[in-house]
Amino acid sequence: MNASADRVRVQRAAMRIGVLVGLASALIIAGGVVTLVLLLLTSGRPEGRHGDPRPDADPDGDRFVVDVDHVLPWVVVLGVVGVLLLGFVAWFAARRAVRPLADALQTQRTFVADASHEIRTPLTALTSRIQIVQRRLDRGEDARPAVTELRRDAAVLDEVLTDMLLAAEGQHTGEPADVGAAVEAAASTVRPLADDAEVHLAVATTAPARVTLGPVTLTRLLVALLDNAVQHAPRGSSVTLDVEEGTRDVTFRVRDAGSGVADEDRERIFERFARSGEVGRRRGFGLGLALVREAATAAGGSVRIEETSPRGTTFALTVPRA
């Protein structure tokens, strides 16, 4: 959200709080005054000019006498109740006033956590690519292909951050994604990690198709699923990515040969910061699958564990066709 929109939001919140405090204070004061007047009328008595009670006397010649000893305790009680009510109104107004700030802080924390997680995999791939370049240079080999991949990985980092900034501001994150291009880009990002983990990455070729997610967003989701699978895949095993095109949507299935997911964790692993110590070969932060579900749901799709057993797990990401 940009600065002008934030300023308008804060001004509207301040106006609502001002109106709320004004109306509540006016109601409390009016209620106290009405109650006090009624109390005076019910506790007072008419008295003649010379102090003799004469209920039937001329009104212009009568005085209205109030017993202070009887009324004073009620005045004190009304004052205490009014102070307590005004204090409650102030507390409630202050709570409402800081809510936009609390929301902004939570949004900031969420974005920082999400961005940190999303750039972790491309950054790890970039580090692996740098190591490859260094080894080739040390051996006197041609490092130009690896340098080209380095430039691509750096571009991926820039695209990921741009995509997340646009999404945080509620803006459209691009044209419908080409499925084949997104699959190829995701596989290229994760392949260095798979090679380091000694896991074979097998990606199926797809027919031309487009989905409602933006290209970078779809690539991010596929990278998260593939990275998660590589982390849990045993050395020497395979991770596969298959694509099934339906009439209304496209389903991406990522399979690994890991130890499976416990029944009680089938939904919990899609929650933010859901993790259990060491996850695979690298420490997980419990954000990847949660971000996949949030993005898929926002696009009208879904992600789920299609099947799991001690022989492996299959995640199915379904996205509407464009």
N, C-alpha and C positions, 0 to 999 in steps of 0.2 A: 504494500500500500504506500503511495507516495506521500510527500510531506503535506501538500494541500489537503488531501483526503483525511490525513490524520488530524490536521488542525480543525477541519470542519467537524470531525467526529468528537473531538474534545470540546469544542464550543457547544455543540448540541447537548452533550452530556452535562456541561456546566449549566446550560439553560434549564434542562429538565430538573437538575438538582435544586436550582434556585426556586423554580416554581413549586417543587415539592415541599421545600422547607417553608416557603412563604405560606402556602395553603395550610400545611399542618400546624404551623405556629398560630395562624389566624383562627383555626378551628379550636385549638386548645385554649387560647385566650378567650374567645367568644364563649366556649363552654364553661370556663371558670367564672366569667362575668355573669352569665345567665344563672348558674348554680348559686352564686353569691346573692344575687337579687332575690331569687326564690327563697333562699334561706332567710334573708332579712324580712321578707314579707310574711313568711310563716311564723317566725319567732318574735316579731314585733307586736306591739299592742297600742291602740289609740289612747290618748290621755288629754284631758282638758287643759285649759290655759293655766289653771292653778294647781295642776297635778292630780285632779280628781278624775277617775275613769268615767267617761261619759260616752258610751258607744253611740248614743243617738244624738249627740251634740252637733252643732254646726261644724261642718268639715273645715271651714276656714279658721275656726277658732281652736282646732285640735292640733295636737302634736303626735308624731309617731315615735314611740319609744322602743328601743332595742336593748335587750339585756346583753351587755358586752361579755359577761362571764359565760354566757351560753353560746354566743356567736364566735368568739375568738378561737376556740379550739377548731371549729370547722374552717375558719379562715386559714389557720396554720396547716390543716390537713390539705385543703385545696392548694395552698402554695407548694407544699411538698410534692403532691401529685402532679402539679403543673411542671415543676422542675424536672421530675423524673420523666414525664412524657416528652418534654423538650429535649432532655438528654438522649432519650431513645431516638427521637427524630434526628438529632445531630449525628448519633452513631450510624443510623441507617443511611443518612445522606452521605456521610464520609465513606461508608462502604461502597455505596453506589458510585461515588465520585472517583474512587481509585480503581474501579473495575476496568475501565479502558486501559489504565496503566498496567494492571495485572495481565490483561489479555495481550497487550503489546509485549511485555516481558516474556510471557509464555510462548508467543509466536516467535520471538527472537531466539529463545532457547531451542525451540523445536527446529527452526531453520538451521541453526549452528550445528545441532546434532545430526540432522539429516544431511546437510552439506558435507560434514566431516565423514559421515559414513559413505556417501555416494562417491566422493573423490578418493576413498581409500583404495578401492580395487583398481581404478585407472592409474593411481599413483604407484601402487605395487607393481602393476604391469610395466609402468615406465621405468621403475628401478630395475626390474628384470631385464628390460631391453638395454638399459645402460650397461649392465654387466655383460650382456652378449657382445655389445660393441667393444667394450674394453678387452674381452678375451680375443676377439678377432683382430683387434689392433695389435695386441701382444704377440699374436702368431703371424702377423704380417698379412692377414687375409683381407679381402675386400669387405669393408664395413658399410658400404653405401646402402645396401638393402635394409640393414638394421637401422641406419640413420633415418631412412625414409619412414620406417615404422615408428621411430622416436617422434618424428614430426607429427605423425598421425595420432599417436597417444597424447601428445601435448594438445592437439586440436580437440581430442575427445574430452580432456579435462575442461577446456574452455567451454565446450558445448554443454557439458553437464552442469556447470555453474550457471551458465546463461539460462538453461532450461529451468533450473530450480528457482532462480530469481524471478523469471516470468510467472512460474506457477505460484510463487509466494505472493505476487501482486495480483493474482487472479486473472492473468492475461492468457490468451490462447498461445500454446507453445509450439505452433507449427502446423504445416499441412499434414493431411493423412499420411501415415508412414507406409512405405513400401516394405512388405514383410521380408522379402529376400534380402534387401539391403540391410535391414535391421538385424536379421539373423547373422549375416556375414560380419557386420561390425561388432556385434556382441561376441562372436566366436573369436575374432581377431584380438579383442581386448583380453579375454580370459585365457587364450591359448598359452601365453608365457607362464601364467600361474599353473596351468595344468601340466606343462612341461616340467616345471620345477617340482611339482608334486608327483611326477611320474604317473600321470593319469592321462589316458587317451581321450581326446575330445572328438566326438563324431557328431557332425551337424548335417542334417538332411537338406537336400536342395528343394526349393519350393517353386510352385508356379506363381505367376504374377498375381498379387493380391494386395489390397490396401486396407488398413484399419483406422479407426477413429483417433487413436493415440498419435501424438506427434512422433517424428522419427527418433529424436533424441530420447524422449520418454520411453518409447518401446524398447530401444536399445538398453536403456538403464535397467528396465525390468528384467530383460533377458540376461543381462550381465549379473544381476543380483541372484537370479535363480541358478545360473551356471556356476557362479562363484560359490554359492552355498553347496551345490552338488560336489564340486571339486574338493571343498574342504572336508566333506564327509566320505569321499570315495577312497577306498584302500589303494595303496600303491600297486600299479600294474593293472588296475581295473579301468573301466570306461565310463564316461559320462556322455549321454546322447541327448540331442535336441531334435525332436520331430515336430512337424507342423501338419495340422489337419484343418483343411478349409471347408467350412460349412456354407450353407446358403446365407446365413445371417451373421455368422461370427467365424473367427479363426482361433483355434486352440493350439497352444504351444505346450508340449510335454517334455519335461526335463527329467531324465532318469539317472540315478546313480546306483552303485552297488554297495552302499553303506549298510550300517547295522539296523536301519529303520527308525521309525519314530514311535514312541510309546503312545498308547491310546489316549492317555490323559493329556498328552502334549500336542495332539493333532490341531487344536485350535489355539492353544496358548502360544505356540511358536509364532503366530501371526500378530501377537501383541508386542507393543514397544518395550524394549529392554528385557524381553523374555530370553534368558540364556541360562546355562548351567555350567559355569566355570569355563574350562577350555572347550572350544568348539572346533573340532577338526584339528588342523595343523596350525591355525592362526586363531588368536582370541577374537571371538565374535562380540559385537556390541548390541545384538538383539534388535537391530533396526531394519536389516535388509528385507526380510519377509513382510514386516509390518508396512514398510514403504511400498512394496509391491502390491499388497492388498489395498492400501489407500488409493494409489494411483489407478489400479484396475477398477475399483468400485466407483471412483469419480468418473471414469469413462464409460460406465454402464456394463463393465465386465466383472470378472471374478478370478480368484486364485484359490486352489484347494489342494489337499493331498489326495490324489486319486487312488493310490494304493501304496501300502508300505508293509514291509516284512523284514526279517533278518537278512534277506537277500538284496534289499535295496528299497528305494522310495521313488515314486513318480509324482512330481508336481505338475498340475495342469493350470495354465494361464489362459483364460478365455477373454477375447477382446472383440467387440462388435466390428463388423466390416464397415468400411466407409461407403 
